[in-house]
């Protein structure tokens, strides 16, 4: 199939391009990026007034399959990704069973091959069953196509075990993604520790439970010279620790999520369990630090931490409800509204944090609109306003903290491997 995208504002920071261009797609590749392309394509898309960017990359997604298909599947998760403008996502390994062996990697690969609508990359577990005891074989897992290891949802509690795991990952040249949480400090907390938790009578989770573990993980990375990525950063102290580590030359990158630069602990006042996530929504001071971390490039990437749950797991007492929120379908628009709309980032900056940097961190050949590269492209109406409605989600789960919010920025087309994989309204 041949697709011609006409008159769009092409934002391609990898090639220092932000200008009106046409893009010709032939087969699965980009064949030409230029002004005034004349070509008899199978489909011509008028992108006048629209942003045309490399397909977005989310390096932190919970697809739940295998094992919890009642929450999400590879099919529904990738359909949600495409609606959000994402052509590539990294699947976290906290499935049932965990992705902790070659057999389970191959099980997931088969599901992806048969049902995925977008590119799905695989992160395997750091330890067997993600319980922090026996290290998985990073080198063998890499040979099967795994590009990162993580016990996401849990931190590796043992310093000794994590040190050994990092050494093995370093030898195998595999990225380690850290869920930095000290369970002894977060204990059985459910919201941020502070005035709001006190007023609500809910147990709090301290900033210390995150940043102390961020500090430990970075220290181990420095000792082993392992490349690590800190997931879902939520507090000011973590941003500061990461900034200092980068200055020292530690091989560390970091991400945050839209809820941490948009919402604060105040959102939990109504006991809405859609506001319950781990790490929790923090204070205004923390939110401001996250925004500055993104602006300064201390936080390299924006990810969703897409965590779908069933109604029965969410619409119960706050203490008992599961942690987590869906995010693939709102991630871009929340970022446009809160970051571009408020002058924190420009479009080029946002594409860097949602496509270029994730591609670089994961070591994949994505994140650009270079001639000859895979035709993974998103076309966005930057001015279109829309309201997040529960009935509008493609994901199996609807547990979003942004329901009812008016957002700006709507994905009109998502092209994946040269095919129109999503079109607004269809």
C-alpha positions in Angstrom: 0.0 0.0 0.0 1.1 3.5 -0.8 0.1 6.4 1.4 0.8 10.1 0.8 0.5 12.5 3.8 0.2 16.1 2.5 0.9 19.5 4.1 1.4 18.4 7.7 3.7 20.0 10.2 6.3 17.3 10.4 7.9 17.2 13.9 10.9 15.0 13.6 13.5 16.0 16.3 15.8 13.1 15.4 16.4 14.9 12.0 16.1 18.4 13.4 12.9 18.9 11.4 9.9 21.0 12.3 8.3 22.3 9.1 5.6 21.7 6.6 6.4 18.6 4.6 4.8 15.7 2.7 5.6 12.1 3.5 5.3 9.2 1.1 4.9 5.7 2.5 5.5 2.7 0.2 5.0 -0.7 1.8 6.2 -0.8 5.3 8.8 2.0 4.8 9.0 5.8 4.5 10.2 6.4 1.0 10.3 10.2 0.8 10.0 13.3 3.0 9.9 16.5 1.1 7.8 19.5 0.0 5.2 19.2 -2.7 5.4 15.4 -3.4 3.3 14.5 -6.4 2.4 10.8 -6.4 -0.6 8.6 -7.3 -0.9 6.9 -3.9 -3.6 4.4 -2.8 -4.6 6.8 -0.1 -3.8 10.5 0.3 -4.2 12.1 3.8 -4.6 15.9 4.0 -2.7 16.8 7.2 -3.0 20.5 6.9 -2.9 22.1 10.4 -2.0 18.7 11.9 1.2 17.5 13.6 2.9 14.6 11.9 5.4 12.8 14.1 7.1 9.5 14.6 4.9 6.8 16.1 4.9 7.2 19.9 6.7 4.6 22.1 5.5 3.7 25.6 8.1 1.8 27.5 5.9 0.8 30.5 2.6 -1.0 29.7 0.8 -3.8 31.5 -1.0 -6.0 29.0 -2.1 -8.6 31.6 -1.9 -11.5 29.1 -1.2 -14.3 29.8 -3.3 -14.9 32.9 -5.5 -11.9 33.4 -7.4 -11.5 30.2 -10.4 -10.2 32.1 -8.4 -7.0 32.6 -6.7 -6.6 29.2 -5.3 -8.7 26.3 -2.5 -8.1 23.8 -5.3 -7.4 21.3 -7.2 -4.8 23.3 -4.1 -3.3 24.8 -2.5 -2.7 21.3 -5.8 -1.3 20.0 -5.8 1.2 22.9 -2.2 2.0 22.1 -3.0 2.8 18.5 -5.9 5.0 19.5 -3.4 6.9 21.7 -0.9 7.3 18.9 1.5 4.5 20.1 3.0 2.2 17.5 5.4 0.5 19.9 4.9 -0.5 23.5 7.0 -2.5 26.0 5.1 -5.2 27.9 5.9 -5.6 31.6 6.4 -9.1 32.9 4.0 -9.2 35.8 1.6 -11.5 34.1 0.4 -14.9 35.3 2.7 -16.7 34.9 5.4 -14.1 35.0 7.6 -13.7 32.0 10.6 -15.3 33.7 11.6 -18.2 31.4 12.3 -18.9 27.8 9.0 -20.9 27.7 7.0 -18.0 29.0 8.7 -15.6 26.6 7.8 -17.8 23.7 4.2 -18.1 25.0 3.9 -14.3 24.9 5.6 -14.1 21.6 3.1 -16.4 20.1 0.2 -14.3 21.5 1.8 -11.2 20.1 2.4 -12.8 16.7 -1.3 -13.8 16.5 -3.1 -10.8 18.0 -1.0 -7.7 18.3 -2.1 -4.7 16.3 1.0 -2.6 17.2 4.7 -3.4 17.8 5.0 -5.2 21.2 8.4 -5.5 22.9 9.0 -7.8 25.8 10.5 -7.1 29.2 11.3 -10.3 31.2 11.4 -10.6 35.0 14.7 -10.0 36.9 13.9 -12.9 39.3 11.8 -16.0 39.1 8.2 -15.3 39.7 9.3 -11.8 40.6 9.8 -12.7 44.2 13.3 -11.4 44.4 15.2 -14.6 45.1 16.5 -16.5 42.1 17.9 -14.5 39.2 16.7 -15.2 35.7 19.2 -15.8 32.8 19.3 -12.4 31.1 21.7 -13.6 28.3 19.4 -16.5 27.3 16.3 -14.3 27.6 17.9 -11.7 25.3 18.6 -14.3 22.7 14.8 -15.0 22.6 14.2 -11.3 21.9 13.8 -9.8 25.4 15.1 -6.2 25.4 14.8 -5.4 29.1 14.4 -7.0 32.5 12.2 -5.7 35.4 10.3 -7.0 38.4 7.9 -4.1 37.9 5.2 -4.0 40.5 7.9 -5.1 43.0 11.4 -3.9 43.8 14.1 -6.5 44.2 14.4 -6.2 48.0 17.8 -7.9 48.5 20.7 -5.6 47.7 22.9 -8.7 47.1 20.4 -10.3 44.7 20.0 -7.1 42.8 23.8 -6.5 42.6 24.2 -10.0 41.1 21.3 -9.4 38.7 22.8 -6.1 37.5 26.2 -7.7 36.9 24.5 -10.4 34.8 22.4 -7.8 32.9 25.6 -5.7 32.3 27.3 -8.8 30.8 24.3 -9.5 28.6 23.9 -5.8 27.7 20.3 -5.8 28.8 18.5 -2.8 30.2 17.4 -3.0 33.8 14.1 -1.2 34.6 13.8 -0.5 38.3 10.5 -0.3 40.3 12.1 1.6 43.2 10.0 1.0 46.3 11.1 0.0 49.7 8.3 -2.1 51.0 9.4 -1.8 54.6 8.8 2.0 54.2 5.7 2.0 52.0 4.3 -0.9 54.1 0.5 -1.0 53.7 0.0 2.6 52.6 -2.6 3.5 50.0 -2.1 7.3 49.4 0.6 9.8 49.8 1.7 10.4 53.3 0.7 13.9 54.4 -2.2 16.1 55.4 -4.6 14.5 52.9 -3.9 10.9 54.2 -4.5 12.1 57.7 -7.8 13.8 56.9 -9.0 10.8 55.0 -7.9 8.4 57.6 -5.9 6.4 55.1 -2.5 4.9 55.6 0.2 7.0 53.9 3.1 6.1 51.6 6.2 8.3 52.2 8.4 9.9 49.6 11.2 8.2 51.4 9.9 4.8 50.3 10.6 5.8 46.7 13.7 8.0 46.8 15.7 5.8 49.2 15.3 2.9 46.8 16.1 5.1 43.8 19.3 6.0 45.7 20.1 2.3 46.3 19.4 1.2 42.8 21.6 4.0 41.4 24.4 3.1 43.8 24.3 -0.5 42.5 24.2 0.6 38.9 27.3 2.8 39.5 29.2 -0.1 41.1 28.3 -2.6 38.4 28.3 -0.1 35.5 24.9 -1.5 34.5 22.5 0.6 32.5 19.3 1.2 34.4 16.0 3.0 33.9 14.0 4.3 36.8 10.2 3.7 36.3 7.3 6.0 37.3 9.2 8.7 39.2 6.8 10.6 41.5 8.6 12.8 44.0 11.0 15.7 44.1 13.8 13.9 46.0 14.0 11.2 43.3 14.4 13.9 40.6 17.2 15.4 42.5 19.0 12.1 43.0 18.7 11.2 39.3 20.0 14.6 38.3 23.1 14.2 40.5 23.7 10.6 39.2 23.6 11.8 35.6 26.1 14.5 36.4 28.4 11.8 37.8 28.1 9.8 34.6 26.0 6.9 36.0 24.1 5.1 33.1 20.6 6.0 34.3 17.5 7.2 32.6 14.1 7.8 34.1 10.4 8.2 33.2 7.4 9.8 34.8 3.7 9.4 34.0 1.0 12.0 33.1 -0.8 11.6 36.4 2.3 12.7 38.3 2.6 16.0 36.4 -1.2 16.7 36.3 -2.8 15.6 39.5 -1.9 15.8 43.2 -2.9 13.9 46.4 -5.9 16.3 46.6 -7.5 14.2 43.8 -7.9 11.4 46.3 -10.1 13.4 48.7 -13.3 11.9 47.3 -12.1 8.3 47.9 -12.1 7.8 44.1 -10.2 4.6 43.6 -9.2 5.7 40.1 -6.8 8.0 41.9 -5.1 5.1 43.7 -1.8 4.2 42.1 1.7 3.1 43.1 3.6 5.3 43.6 0.8 7.5 44.8 -0.2 11.0 43.6 2.0 13.3 45.6 2.1 16.9 46.8 2.0 20.0 44.7 5.7 20.5 45.4 6.4 17.0 44.0 4.2 17.7 41.0 6.2 20.9 40.3 9.5 19.0 40.6 8.3 16.4 38.1 7.4 19.1 35.6 10.8 20.8 36.1 12.4 17.4 35.7 10.7 16.9 32.3 11.6 20.5 31.2 15.2 20.1 32.1 15.6 16.6 30.6 16.3 15.0 33.9 13.3 12.8 33.3 13.9 11.4 29.8 10.6 9.9 29.0 6.9 9.9 29.6 5.2 6.6 30.0 1.7 5.5 30.9 2.3 2.8 33.4 -0.9 1.5 31.8 -2.5 -0.7 34.5 -5.9 -1.9 33.7 -8.2 -3.5 36.3 -11.7 -4.9 36.4 -14.6 -3.0 37.9 -14.8 -5.4 40.9 -11.1 -4.6 41.7 -11.7 -0.9 41.6 -15.2 -0.1 42.6 -14.7 -1.2 46.2 -13.4 0.4 49.4 -10.2 2.5 48.9 -8.1 0.3 51.1 -9.0 -2.8 49.2 -8.9 -1.5 45.7 -6.0 -2.4 43.3 -3.3 0.2 42.6 -3.1 1.5 39.0 -4.8 3.4 36.2 -5.2 2.9 32.5 -3.3 5.4 30.5 -2.6 4.6 26.8 -5.6 6.5 25.4 -5.1 9.6 27.4 -1.3 9.9 27.7 -0.7 12.1 24.7 -3.6 14.4 25.2 -2.9 14.9 28.9 0.7 15.7 27.9 -0.4 18.2 25.2 -2.8 19.9 27.6 -0.5 20.1 30.6 2.9 20.5 29.1 2.5 22.1 25.7 -0.6 24.0 26.6 1.1 25.5 29.7 4.4 26.3 28.0 6.5 23.6 29.7 7.5 21.8 26.5 7.1 22.5 22.8 6.1 19.9 20.2 9.7 18.9 19.5 10.4 18.4 23.2 7.3 16.3 23.6 8.2 14.0 20.7 11.7 13.6 22.2 10.2 12.4 25.4 7.5 10.2 23.9 9.3 8.7 20.9 13.0 9.6 20.4 14.2 9.0 24.0 12.2 5.8 24.6 13.7 4.5 21.3 17.2 5.4 22.4 16.8 4.0 25.9 15.4 0.7 24.6 18.0 0.5 21.9 15.5 0.1 19.0 15.6 1.6 15.5 12.5 3.8 16.0 11.7 7.4 16.8 12.3 9.1 13.5 10.8 9.8 10.1 14.0 9.0 8.2 13.7 7.8 4.7 14.0 4.1 4.6 12.9 3.6 8.2 9.7 1.8 9.3 6.6 3.8 8.5 5.4 4.2 12.1 3.7 7.6 12.1 1.1 9.5 14.1 -1.0 12.4 12.8 -2.4 14.6 15.6 -5.0 17.4 15.6 -3.2 19.7 18.2 -6.2 21.9 18.8 -9.0 19.4 19.0 -10.7 19.5 22.4 -12.4 16.4 23.8 -13.8 15.1 27.1 -12.6 11.8 28.5 -15.7 9.5 28.8 -15.8 6.1 30.4 -17.7 4.7 27.4 -15.0 5.8 25.0 -12.2 3.6 26.0 -10.9 0.8 23.7 -9.1 -0.8 26.6 -11.0 -3.5 28.4 -10.7 -1.5 31.6 -12.0 2.0 32.3 -10.1 2.9 35.5 -8.8 6.3 34.4 -8.1 9.2 36.7 -8.9 11.6 33.9 -12.6 10.7 33.3 -14.6 13.9 32.8 -11.5 16.0 32.1 -11.4 18.2 29.0 -8.2 17.6 27.0 -6.6 19.1 23.9 -4.9 17.1 21.2 -6.6 14.2 19.3 -5.0 11.4 17.4 -6.5 11.3 13.9 -4.4 8.6 12.3 -1.9 6.0 13.5 0.1 4.3 10.8 2.0 1.2 11.9 4.4 -0.6 9.5 3.0 1.3 6.6 -0.7 0.5 7.3 -3.4 2.7 8.6 -3.9 0.9 11.9 -6.2 3.5 13.5 -8.4 6.3 12.1 -10.4 8.6 14.4 -14.1 7.8 14.3 -13.7 4.3 12.8 
